[in-house]
């Protein structure tokens, strides 16, 4: 599985940001979105790069990755 873009790796000028519970926080310039996540001590993770504007989630990357691994285990039936 390909790793999503995180923080400064995100190349879009504008992104839609959702929080950890997927509540819409709005559309932000990438610089403003990065400031928002920094103030929350979280990461900006691009979860739907093909949408316009790209959808990013405001969440700690470690927590995001843990959830991904748990979902993969469930799909495999482990």
C-alpha positions as a Markdown table, in Angstrom:
| # | Residue | x | y | z |
|---|---|---|---|---|
| 1 | Unk | 0.0 | 0.0 | 0.0 |
| 2 | Unk | 1.3 | 3.4 | -1.0 |
| 3 | Unk | 2.1 | 5.8 | 1.8 |
| 4 | Unk | -0.1 | 9.0 | 1.7 |
| 5 | Unk | 1.5 | 12.4 | 1.4 |
| 6 | Unk | 2.0 | 14.1 | 4.8 |
| 7 | Unk | 2.4 | 17.8 | 5.8 |
| 8 | Unk | 5.0 | 19.5 | 3.5 |
| 9 | Unk | 4.8 | 16.6 | 1.0 |
| 10 | Unk | 1.3 | 17.8 | -0.1 |
| 11 | Unk | 1.6 | 19.6 | -3.4 |
| 12 | Unk | -1.9 | 21.2 | -3.7 |
| 13 | Unk | -2.3 | 24.9 | -3.2 |
| 14 | Unk | -5.7 | 24.4 | -1.5 |
| 15 | Unk | -7.1 | 21.5 | 0.5 |
| 16 | Unk | -10.3 | 20.5 | 2.2 |
| 17 | Unk | -9.6 | 19.6 | 5.8 |
| 18 | Unk | -11.5 | 17.1 | 8.0 |
| 19 | Unk | -10.7 | 16.3 | 11.6 |
| 20 | Unk | -10.0 | 13.0 | 13.2 |
| 21 | Unk | -13.8 | 12.2 | 13.3 |
| 22 | Unk | -14.2 | 13.3 | 9.6 |
| 23 | Unk | -16.0 | 16.5 | 10.5 |
| 24 | Unk | -15.5 | 19.1 | 7.7 |
| 25 | Unk | -13.3 | 22.0 | 8.9 |
| 26 | Unk | -13.4 | 23.7 | 5.5 |
| 27 | Unk | -11.2 | 24.6 | 2.5 |
| 28 | Unk | -7.9 | 26.1 | 3.4 |
| 29 | Unk | -4.8 | 27.4 | 1.6 |
| 30 | Unk | -2.1 | 24.7 | 2.2 |
| 31 | Unk | -0.1 | 27.2 | 4.4 |
| 32 | Unk | -3.1 | 27.9 | 6.6 |
| 33 | Unk | -3.9 | 24.2 | 6.8 |
| 34 | Unk | -0.4 | 23.4 | 7.9 |
| 35 | Unk | -0.6 | 26.2 | 10.6 |
| 36 | Unk | -3.9 | 24.7 | 11.8 |
| 37 | Unk | -2.4 | 21.2 | 12.3 |
| 38 | Unk | 0.7 | 22.6 | 13.9 |
| 39 | Unk | -1.4 | 24.5 | 16.4 |
| 40 | Unk | -3.3 | 21.2 | 17.2 |
| 41 | Unk | 0.0 | 19.2 | 17.3 |
| 42 | Unk | -1.2 | 16.9 | 14.6 |
| 43 | Unk | -0.3 | 16.0 | 11.0 |
| 44 | Unk | -2.0 | 16.9 | 7.7 |
| 45 | Unk | -2.5 | 13.6 | 5.8 |
| 46 | Unk | -3.7 | 13.6 | 2.2 |
| 47 | Unk | -6.4 | 10.9 | 2.1 |
| 48 | Unk | -8.1 | 11.6 | -1.2 |
| 49 | Unk | -5.6 | 13.2 | -3.5 |
| 50 | Unk | -7.8 | 12.9 | -6.6 |
| 51 | Unk | -10.7 | 15.0 | -5.3 |
| 52 | Unk | -10.9 | 18.7 | -6.0 |
| 53 | Unk | -9.6 | 20.2 | -3.8 |
| 54 | Unk | -7.7 | 17.2 | -2.3 |
| 55 | Unk | -9.2 | 15.9 | 1.0 |
| 56 | Unk | -6.8 | 15.9 | 4.0 |
| 57 | Unk | -7.3 | 14.7 | 7.5 |
| 58 | Unk | -6.0 | 16.5 | 10.6 |
| 59 | Unk | -4.7 | 13.6 | 12.8 |
| 60 | Unk | -1.5 | 12.3 | 14.4 |
| 61 | Unk | 0.3 | 10.2 | 11.7 |
| 62 | Unk | 1.1 | 7.4 | 14.2 |
| 63 | Unk | -2.6 | 7.1 | 15.1 |
| 64 | Unk | -3.6 | 7.2 | 11.4 |
| 65 | Unk | -1.1 | 4.4 | 10.6 |
| 66 | Unk | -2.3 | 2.3 | 13.5 |
| 67 | Unk | -5.9 | 2.5 | 12.3 |
| 68 | Unk | -4.8 | 1.6 | 8.8 |
| 69 | Unk | -3.0 | -1.5 | 10.1 |
| 70 | Unk | -6.0 | -2.5 | 12.2 |
| 71 | Unk | -8.3 | -2.2 | 9.2 |
| 72 | Unk | -6.0 | -4.3 | 7.1 |
| 73 | Unk | -6.0 | -7.0 | 9.8 |
| 74 | Unk | -9.8 | -7.0 | 9.9 |
| 75 | Unk | -10.0 | -7.4 | 6.1 |
| 76 | Unk | -7.7 | -10.3 | 6.2 |
| 77 | Unk | -9.7 | -11.9 | 9.0 |
| 78 | Unk | -6.8 | -11.9 | 11.5 |
